[in-house]
Amino acid sequence: MRMRLVVGFILLFFIFLLSRIYYLSIKSNVYYEELAKQNAIKTQLLAPKRGEIFDRNGTLLAVNDLGYSISLKPYLSLKKNKISILEKELNKLQGFFPDLNVTKLLQFYKKNDSYYNQDYIQIVDFIPAQEMMKHYSVLNLDENIKIESAVQRKYPYGKLASHIIGYVGKANLQDIKENEISKLTNFIGKSGIERYYNDILQGVKGEKVYKVNALNQEVAQISYTPPLSNDIHLTIDIELQNFLTNLFENNAGAAIIMDISDGSILAAGSFPEYDLNPFVTGISFKDWDELSNNLDHPFTNKLINGYYPPGSVVKMGVALAFLNSGNITPSTQFFCGGSIELGGRLFRCWNRSGHGNVDLKHAIKSSCDVYFYDGGLQVGINQISQTLSRIGFGAKTGVDLPNEFVGILPSREWKMQRYGQNWFQGDTLNTAIGQGNFLATPMQIARYTAQIAKGKQVLPHFLQSIENNNTKIQNKTHFNQEIFTLFEKSQLPYIRDAMYAVANEQGGTAYRYLHDLKVKVAAKTGTAQVVGFSQTDRSRVDEKQLQYYTRSHAWLTSYAPYANPKYVVTVLLEHGGRDTTSGEISAKIYQKMINLGYFK
């Protein structure tokens, strides 16, 4: 019995030994073979060059400045006898490039140095080529230092079109987690077109597979897939863009010039602008504070994030709602005596003497508020809000810029949901003239104007085309969808005729600025109050006596030519301007467009 146990134990031992040998020699072969391959074969992901941005005429707006990066050999911080070498190399670099901070470079190196890392550690992302060339021969001979070509984003025009182009910045941990390529490039689009089209501009990563020896030295290349880059062309004309910037010097606001046919934007600005270049490498605290504390809000992209009461520029849409009701026709007249009283409150017209009997055309031409008060009371807020909603208020325009705001289109439902309050007739009066809780962005006003001129939906956009490997793909995303009913289309000529009168007939609120241009313009002016005025005061406040930042904003939205609409020009001048007006700016824009050949 004892002998059987011994024999059995020996048999079990040999069975276990044979099974282990089988597992190690056959079953684990694939695993160890893969490990061996990893030791002998390396895969290097190649960062793509960020695509460049051009204007519609091929002028570069965002480029990649050529330079070099600096990396140090690994393991210099892991052994005491090599720390002195690390410090010596860092001091040498600072001697050549005084702006480098040795303390920060040392901290960064130690953070990334590890026994598991066999690659050189990049400590300086970018040194301009002209600076590196002075010391390249010396640094290139140093076995502890590795110099490689690098690029850095540069914006040749500085602040010009800053809210459109946007900027790139260093990728944070969240960016790297969500975007693999940002881990390779260390940069990602942070605002504007750079952010909206980041997935296109950052390109497609490449791959290099090669064999290495025991010393981690490359001995043979197995395969190579080059990275791909995409350039993009925008619809903006940088010469027209520069003209806008000069017009808004010392003023704040926004302006948009849009092609009515396809929604392409020729120029647009949010003013004041700011220089994009410091944001690429990191802006200083001093400059950040200066920009952040500026009362004209240069960081806000007023084109899509600026909330303003639309004021009287909304009256074309409100007039369309009146006509939709069937209770008011283009010839229906209301009497304007300078104000109306409702519930003990006085709702004034801008003209304290009144306009007398006015119909739709003359109400828009002279911007009579009382006409829209009386019409609003007769038609009601439901008809007004439904019509304005259908033509784009209270919704995004879909323009290709990140984080567009929707604005506020007041209605019974909106007020109840927002404030838990019932709607009052006084709310209708405020909404009918674009005041009260009504808020819109300049982009919404520009699109709304284009749609009145065209009679169809318009999608504003900045992208003209994408270029890859010498192949251009044109942007064909513009819409021509119907948003107006057949009845509304039959009424639009009355609205357009009234806008023509604003700019071309005496008494029109924009006549003095636009009537003598070589191209016939249809327009609408508007005033957006910043502060409220007492309704018991029967005399109108003289805003010139107010502090600058309490004055109303001045709108002028227009299109031309009147008979064959091609372009929309929308101008918002915050606080009425310091040395100019929205009418003067609009007239100068049209004259510049005439000089550039946009009207033939």
C-alpha positions in Angstrom: 0.0 0.0 0.0 2.8 2.4 0.9 4.6 1.5 -2.3 1.5 2.4 -4.3 1.3 5.8 -2.7 4.9 6.6 -3.5 4.4 5.5 -7.2 1.2 7.4 -7.4 2.9 10.6 -6.0 5.8 10.2 -8.5 3.3 9.8 -11.4 1.3 12.9 -10.4 4.6 14.9 -10.1 5.7 13.8 -13.6 2.2 14.6 -15.0 2.3 18.1 -13.5 5.8 18.6 -14.8 4.9 17.5 -18.3 1.8 19.7 -18.4 3.9 22.7 -17.2 6.5 22.0 -19.9 3.7 21.8 -22.5 2.2 25.1 -21.3 5.5 26.9 -21.3 6.8 25.5 -24.6 3.6 25.5 -26.6 0.7 27.4 -25.0 2.8 30.4 -23.9 4.8 30.5 -27.0 2.4 33.1 -28.6 2.6 35.3 -25.4 6.4 35.2 -25.2 6.8 35.6 -28.9 4.7 38.8 -28.7 6.9 40.1 -25.8 10.0 39.4 -27.8 8.6 41.3 -30.7 7.9 44.2 -28.5 11.5 44.2 -27.4 12.7 44.1 -30.9 10.0 46.1 -32.8 8.8 49.6 -31.8 5.9 51.6 -33.1 6.2 55.4 -33.1 3.1 57.5 -33.6 3.8 60.6 -35.7 2.1 63.9 -34.9 0.5 65.6 -37.9 1.2 69.2 -38.8 -1.7 71.4 -37.9 -3.5 72.6 -41.0 -3.2 76.2 -41.9 -6.1 78.7 -42.2 -6.6 80.9 -45.3 -9.0 83.6 -46.2 -11.2 83.4 -49.4 -8.3 84.9 -51.5 -5.6 82.6 -50.2 -4.1 84.9 -47.6 -2.7 83.1 -44.6 -4.5 83.7 -41.3 -3.0 81.0 -39.1 0.4 79.5 -39.9 2.9 77.1 -38.4 6.1 78.9 -37.5 9.2 76.7 -38.0 11.6 76.1 -35.1 13.1 73.3 -32.9 12.3 71.4 -29.7 14.9 70.4 -27.1 14.9 67.0 -25.3 17.3 65.5 -22.7 18.5 61.9 -22.3 16.5 59.9 -19.8 17.7 58.6 -16.4 19.7 61.8 -15.5 17.7 62.4 -12.4 17.5 58.9 -11.1 21.1 58.5 -10.1 23.0 60.9 -7.8 26.1 60.8 -9.9 24.1 62.1 -12.9 22.2 65.0 -11.2 25.1 67.3 -11.7 25.1 66.4 -15.5 21.4 67.3 -15.6 21.9 70.6 -13.9 24.9 71.4 -16.1 22.9 70.8 -19.3 20.0 73.0 -18.1 22.3 75.8 -17.2 24.0 75.5 -20.6 20.6 75.8 -22.3 19.7 78.9 -20.2 23.0 80.5 -21.2 22.0 80.1 -24.8 18.3 81.0 -24.3 18.0 83.4 -21.3 14.2 83.2 -21.3 14.2 79.6 -20.2 13.4 78.9 -16.5 15.9 76.3 -15.1 13.8 75.6 -12.0 10.6 74.8 -14.1 12.6 72.7 -16.6 14.2 70.7 -13.8 10.8 70.0 -12.2 9.3 69.0 -15.5 12.2 66.7 -16.3 12.1 64.9 -12.9 8.3 64.4 -13.3 8.7 62.6 -16.6 12.0 60.7 -15.9 11.4 57.0 -15.2 13.2 53.7 -15.5 10.3 52.6 -17.7 11.0 55.5 -20.2 13.7 54.9 -22.7 13.0 57.9 -24.9 14.5 61.4 -24.6 12.3 63.8 -22.5 11.2 66.9 -24.3 11.6 69.9 -22.0 11.3 72.8 -24.5 8.5 72.7 -27.0 9.7 75.4 -29.3 12.7 77.6 -30.0 12.4 79.9 -33.1 14.6 78.8 -36.0 16.6 82.0 -36.1 17.5 81.7 -32.4 18.4 78.0 -32.6 20.6 78.4 -35.6 23.1 80.5 -33.5 23.8 77.5 -31.2 22.6 74.5 -33.2 26.1 73.2 -34.0 27.2 73.2 -30.3 24.0 71.6 -29.0 23.8 69.0 -31.7 27.2 67.6 -30.7 26.0 67.1 -27.1 25.0 63.4 -26.5 22.7 64.4 -23.7 20.7 66.8 -25.8 18.4 66.0 -28.8 17.3 68.8 -31.2 14.3 68.1 -33.4 12.3 70.2 -35.8 9.0 71.6 -34.3 6.3 74.0 -35.3 4.3 76.6 -33.3 1.0 78.3 -34.2 1.3 81.9 -35.3 -1.3 84.4 -36.3 0.2 86.9 -38.7 -2.6 89.5 -38.2 -2.5 89.4 -34.4 -5.9 90.7 -33.2 -7.5 90.9 -36.6 -10.6 88.5 -36.8 -9.6 87.1 -33.4 -13.1 86.0 -32.5 -13.5 84.2 -35.8 -10.1 82.5 -36.1 -9.7 81.7 -32.4 -6.5 80.3 -31.0 -4.8 77.0 -29.9 -3.5 76.4 -26.5 -1.7 73.6 -24.6 -3.9 70.5 -24.2 -4.9 69.7 -20.6 -5.5 66.3 -19.1 -9.2 66.2 -20.2 -8.2 67.2 -23.8 -5.6 64.4 -23.9 -8.1 61.9 -22.5 -10.7 62.8 -25.2 -8.4 63.5 -28.1 -5.5 61.1 -28.9 -3.8 63.5 -31.4 -3.6 66.3 -28.8 -1.3 63.9 -26.8 1.1 63.9 -29.7 0.9 67.6 -30.5 0.4 68.9 -27.0 -1.9 71.6 -28.5 -5.6 71.8 -29.3 -8.1 74.4 -30.6 -9.4 76.5 -27.7 -11.8 79.0 -29.4 -13.2 80.1 -32.7 -12.6 78.2 -36.0 -9.5 76.6 -34.4 -11.8 74.9 -31.9 -14.9 74.3 -34.1 -12.9 72.6 -36.8 -10.2 71.2 -34.6 -10.8 67.6 -35.7 -10.1 68.7 -39.3 -7.2 71.0 -38.6 -5.3 68.6 -36.3 -5.1 66.1 -39.2 -4.5 62.4 -39.0 -1.6 60.8 -37.1 1.0 58.8 -38.9 2.9 55.6 -37.8 6.5 54.4 -38.0 7.3 50.7 -37.2 11.0 49.8 -36.9 13.4 47.2 -35.4 15.7 48.1 -32.6 18.7 46.3 -31.0 19.5 45.6 -27.4 20.7 49.2 -27.0 17.3 50.6 -28.2 19.0 51.8 -31.5 17.0 51.6 -34.7 18.4 49.1 -37.1 15.7 48.7 -39.8 12.4 50.3 -40.7 9.5 48.0 -41.3 6.7 50.3 -42.3 5.9 54.0 -42.5 2.5 55.7 -42.8 2.9 59.5 -43.1 0.7 61.8 -41.1 -2.0 63.8 -43.0 -2.8 67.5 -42.7 -5.8 69.5 -43.7 -5.8 73.2 -44.6 -9.0 75.1 -44.5 -10.1 78.2 -46.5 -12.6 80.7 -44.9 -15.2 82.8 -46.6 -13.8 86.1 -45.1 -12.0 88.7 -47.1 -9.1 89.9 -44.8 -9.0 93.3 -46.5 -12.6 93.9 -45.8 -12.0 92.4 -42.3 -9.2 94.9 -41.7 -11.4 97.8 -42.8 -14.0 96.8 -40.2 -11.4 96.8 -37.5 -10.3 100.2 -38.4 -13.9 101.5 -38.4 -14.4 100.3 -34.9 -11.3 101.8 -33.5 -12.1 103.2 -30.0 -15.6 101.8 -30.2 -17.2 98.5 -29.1 -19.8 96.4 -30.8 -20.1 94.0 -33.7 -20.5 93.9 -37.4 -21.3 91.2 -40.0 -21.2 91.3 -43.8 -22.9 88.2 -45.3 -23.6 86.9 -48.7 -27.4 86.4 -49.0 -27.2 83.7 -51.6 -25.4 81.1 -49.5 -24.8 82.6 -46.1 -21.1 82.9 -46.5 -19.6 85.6 -44.3 -17.3 88.1 -46.0 -16.2 89.8 -42.8 -17.4 89.9 -39.2 -16.0 91.4 -36.0 -16.5 91.5 -32.3 -15.0 94.6 -31.0 -12.6 95.3 -29.3 -10.4 92.4 -30.5 -7.4 90.9 -28.8 -4.0 89.5 -30.0 -4.2 85.8 -30.4 -0.5 85.0 -30.3 0.2 85.2 -26.5 -2.4 82.5 -25.9 -0.5 79.9 -27.9 2.3 79.7 -25.3 0.4 81.1 -22.3 -0.7 84.7 -21.6 0.9 86.6 -18.7 -1.2 87.4 -15.6 -0.8 91.1 -16.2 -2.1 90.9 -19.8 -4.9 88.5 -18.7 -6.1 90.9 -15.9 -6.0 93.9 -18.3 -8.2 92.1 -20.8 -10.5 90.6 -18.2 -11.1 94.0 -16.5 -11.8 95.8 -19.7 -15.4 97.2 -19.6 -15.8 96.7 -23.3 -15.4 92.9 -22.8 -12.9 91.9 -25.5 -13.0 88.2 -24.5 -16.8 88.0 -25.3 -17.5 86.9 -28.9 -20.3 89.4 -29.3 -21.3 87.9 -32.7 -22.8 84.8 -31.1 -22.5 85.4 -27.3 -23.5 89.1 -27.1 -27.0 89.4 -25.8 -28.7 92.7 -26.8 -32.3 93.9 -27.0 -32.9 94.0 -30.8 -34.9 97.2 -30.5 -36.6 98.5 -33.6 -34.7 96.2 -36.0 -37.2 93.5 -35.0 -40.1 95.6 -36.3 -40.1 93.9 -39.8 -40.7 90.5 -38.2 -43.4 92.0 -35.9 -45.0 93.6 -38.8 -45.1 90.3 -40.6 -46.9 88.8 -37.5 -49.4 91.6 -37.8 -50.1 90.8 -41.4 -50.3 87.1 -40.6 -53.1 87.8 -38.1 -55.5 88.9 -40.9 -56.6 91.8 -38.7 -54.0 94.3 -40.0 -53.2 95.0 -43.7 -50.3 97.2 -45.1 -52.8 100.1 -45.3 -54.2 99.8 -41.8 -53.4 103.0 -39.9 -52.9 103.7 -36.2 -52.6 107.2 -34.7 -49.4 108.2 -33.0 -49.6 111.1 -30.6 -46.2 110.4 -29.0 -47.3 107.8 -26.4 -50.0 105.5 -25.2 -51.1 104.9 -21.6 -51.7 101.3 -20.4 -52.5 100.3 -16.8 -51.3 103.6 -15.4 -48.0 103.4 -17.3 -46.8 105.6 -20.2 -45.4 103.8 -23.2 -43.6 106.5 -25.3 -42.7 106.7 -28.9 -39.2 108.0 -29.6 -40.8 111.0 -31.3 -42.4 112.9 -28.4 -44.5 114.9 -30.8 -45.9 111.8 -32.4 -46.2 110.7 -36.1 -49.9 111.2 -36.7 -51.7 108.5 -38.7 -49.2 105.9 -39.9 -49.5 102.7 -41.9 -47.0 99.8 -42.0 -44.6 101.4 -44.5 -44.4 104.7 -42.6 -44.2 103.0 -39.2 -41.1 101.1 -40.3 -39.7 104.1 -42.2 -40.0 106.5 -39.2 -39.7 103.6 -36.6 -43.0 104.6 -35.0 -43.3 102.8 -31.6 -47.0 103.6 -31.1 -48.0 101.8 -34.3 -46.4 98.6 -32.9 -47.9 99.2 -29.5 -51.4 99.4 -30.9 -50.8 96.6 -33.4 -49.4 94.4 -30.6 -52.4 94.9 -28.5 -54.7 94.0 -31.4 -52.8 90.9 -32.5 -51.5 89.5 -29.2 -48.3 88.0 -28.1 -49.1 84.5 -29.3 -49.1 85.5 -33.0 -46.0 87.7 -32.5 -43.9 85.0 -30.8 -44.9 82.3 -33.1 -43.9 84.2 -36.2 -40.7 85.5 -34.8 -39.8 81.9 -33.6 -40.3 80.5 -37.1 -38.0 83.0 -38.7 -35.2 82.3 -36.2 -35.4 84.3 -33.0 -34.8 82.3 -29.7 -32.8 79.7 -31.6 -29.2 79.2 -32.8 -28.3 80.3 -36.3 -26.1 77.2 -36.8 -23.1 79.3 -37.7 -19.8 77.4 -37.4 -18.4 78.9 -34.2 -18.4 77.1 -30.8 -20.9 77.8 -28.0 -23.4 79.9 -29.9 -26.1 81.4 -27.6 -29.9 81.1 -28.4 -31.1 84.5 -27.2 -34.5 85.0 -25.5 -37.8 85.3 -27.4 -40.4 86.2 -24.8 -43.8 84.4 -24.8 -46.5 83.4 -22.3 -44.8 80.0 -21.9 -41.3 81.4 -21.5 -42.4 83.9 -18.8 -44.3 81.2 -16.8 -41.4 78.8 -17.0 -38.7 81.4 -16.2 -40.5 83.5 -13.6 -43.6 81.6 -12.7 -45.6 84.7 -13.7 -48.6 85.4 -16.0 -48.2 87.5 -19.1 -49.4 91.1 -19.1 -50.3 93.4 -22.0 -47.3 95.7 -21.0 -45.1 92.7 -21.8 -46.6 92.5 -25.3 -45.9 96.2 -25.9 -42.2 95.9 -24.9 -41.8 92.8 -27.0 -43.4 94.4 -30.1 -40.6 97.0 -30.1 -37.7 94.6 -29.3 -37.3 95.6 -25.6 -38.2 94.1 -22.2 -36.9 90.6 -21.9 -36.3 90.2 -25.7 -32.6 89.5 -26.4 -30.8 88.6 -29.6 -27.3 88.2 -31.0 -25.9 90.1 -33.9 -25.6 86.9 -35.9 -29.4 86.3 -35.4 -30.2 89.8 -36.6 -27.9 89.4 -39.7 -29.5 86.1 -40.6 -33.0 87.4 -40.0 -32.3 90.4 -42.3 -30.9 88.0 -45.0 -34.0 85.8 -44.8 -36.3 88.8 -45.3 -34.3 89.9 -48.3 -34.1 86.3 -49.8 -37.5 84.9 -48.8 -35.8 81.6 -47.7 -33.8 80.2 -44.9 -30.1 81.2 -44.7 -27.3 79.4 -42.8 -24.4 81.7 -41.9 -21.0 80.0 -42.2 -17.3 80.8 -42.3 -16.0 77.6 -43.9 -15.4 77.8 -47.7 -13.4 74.7 -48.4 -11.1 72.0 -46.9 -7.9 71.1 -48.7 -6.1 67.8 -48.4 -3.3 66.5 -50.6 -4.0 69.2 -53.2 -7.7 68.2 -53.3 -10.2 71.0 -52.4 -13.6 70.0 -51.0 -16.0 73.0 -51.3 -18.5 73.6 -48.4 -22.0 73.0 -49.7 -23.9 73.1 -46.4 -25.9 76.3 -47.1 -29.7 75.9 -47.0 -32.4 77.1 -49.2 -35.3 75.8 -47.2 -38.7 77.5 -47.0 -39.5 79.2 -43.7 -42.1 81.6 -45.0 -45.6 80.6 -45.9 -47.0 81.5 -49.3 -49.1 84.3 -47.7 -45.9 85.7 -46.0 -44.0 85.6 -49.2 -46.8 87.7 -50.8 -46.4 90.2 -48.0 -42.6 90.4 -47.9 -42.5 93.1 -50.7 -44.4 95.5 -48.4 -41.7 94.9 -45.7 -38.9 95.4 -48.2 -40.4 98.5 -49.6 -40.6 100.0 -46.1 -36.9 99.1 -45.5 -36.1 100.9 -48.8 -37.9 104.0 -47.5 -35.8 103.9 -44.3 -32.7 104.5 -46.4 -33.9 106.4 -49.4 -36.9 108.6 -48.6 -36.7 111.8 -46.5 -37.9 111.1 -43.0 -36.4 107.6 -43.1 -34.3 107.0 -40.0 -31.2 106.0 -42.0 -31.7 108.5 -45.0 -28.9 110.9 -44.0 -26.3 108.1 -44.1 -27.4 105.8 -47.0 -29.4 107.6 -49.6 -26.6 108.9 -51.7 -24.6 105.7 -52.1 -24.1 104.3 -55.7 -26.0 101.2 -54.6 -29.6 101.3 -53.4 -29.8 100.0 -49.8 -32.8 98.7 -47.8 -32.3 99.2 -44.0 -33.7 99.4 -40.5 -32.3 101.3 -37.5 -32.8 100.3 -33.9 -32.1 101.5 -30.4 -31.5 99.0 -27.6 -31.9 100.4 -24.1 -29.2 99.5 -21.6 -31.0 101.1 -18.6 -34.7 101.6 -17.9 -36.3 105.1 -17.8 -39.2 106.2 -15.6 -42.5 105.7 -17.3 -44.1 108.6 -15.5 -41.6 111.1 -17.1 -43.4 112.4 -20.2 -40.2 113.9 -21.7 -37.7 111.7 -23.4 -34.2 111.4 -21.8 -31.3 113.0 -23.7 -28.9 110.1 -23.7 -25.9 112.4 -24.5 -26.3 113.5 -20.9 -25.9 109.9 -19.6 -22.7 108.2 -18.6 -21.2 106.4 -21.6 -21.9 102.8 -20.3 -25.6 103.6 -19.6 -26.3 104.9 -23.1 -28.4 102.7 -25.5 -26.8 100.5 -28.2 -27.4 101.5 -31.8 -28.3 99.0 -34.5 -28.4 99.3 -38.2 -29.2 96.2 -40.3 -29.5 96.4 -44.1 -29.1 94.7 -47.4 -28.2 95.7 -50.9 -28.8 96.1 -53.8 -32.5 96.6 -53.0 -33.8 95.3 -56.4 -31.5 92.2 -56.4 -30.3 91.5 -52.8 -26.7 90.2 -52.6 -25.2 91.2 -49.2 -26.4 91.9 -45.7 -24.6 94.4 -43.5 -25.5 94.4 -39.8 -23.8 96.8 -37.4 -24.2 97.1 -33.6 -22.5 100.0 -31.9 -22.5 99.6 -28.2 -23.6 102.7 -26.2 -24.2 104.7 -29.4 -20.5 105.1 -30.2 -17.9 107.6 -29.0 -17.1 109.4 -32.2 -19.2 107.8 -34.8 -22.6 106.1 -35.4 -23.9 102.8 -36.8 -25.2 104.6 -39.8 -21.8 106.1 -40.6 -20.1 102.8 -40.2 -22.7 101.0 -42.5 -22.3 103.7 -45.2 -18.5 103.3 -45.1 -18.7 99.5 -45.3 -20.9 99.8 -48.5 -18.5 102.3 -50.0 -15.6 100.0 -49.3 -17.5 97.0 -50.9 -18.2 99.2 -53.9 -14.5 100.0 -54.2 -13.5 96.4 -53.9 -15.9 95.4 -56.7 -18.6 93.5 -54.7 -21.3 95.4 -56.5 -21.0 95.3 -60.3 
